Amino acid sequence: MGRYYRYKLPPWARRCIFILESITLPILIFQLIRTIFFVTTFDLILLGLLIGLLIAFYLEWI
């Protein structure tokens, strides 16, 4: 299994990853505030997925 390098991707794919990486934190903060006020199972699952995605971007797994 080869190592994944985001910089070897086509320019359009890199741009999509960079855009997704930049909007993940504001969406996460909004979802956290929403989860505090309106707790549902869906909100908790979505919050967990967003936290996992943010960690993956921070550690450059994606």
JOHUNOR-V92957 format. One line per field, one symbol per residue. phi: phi as a letter, one per 40 degrees, with the letter a starting at -180 (. if undefined). burial: b if it has 16 or more other C-alpha atoms within 10 Angstrom, else e. Layout:
phi=???
burial=???
//
This chain:
phi=.cccbcccccdccccccccccccccccccccccccccbcbcccccccccccccccccccfcb
burial=eeeeeeeeeeeeeeeeeeeebeeeeeebeebbeebeeeeeeebbebbeebbebbeebeeeee
//
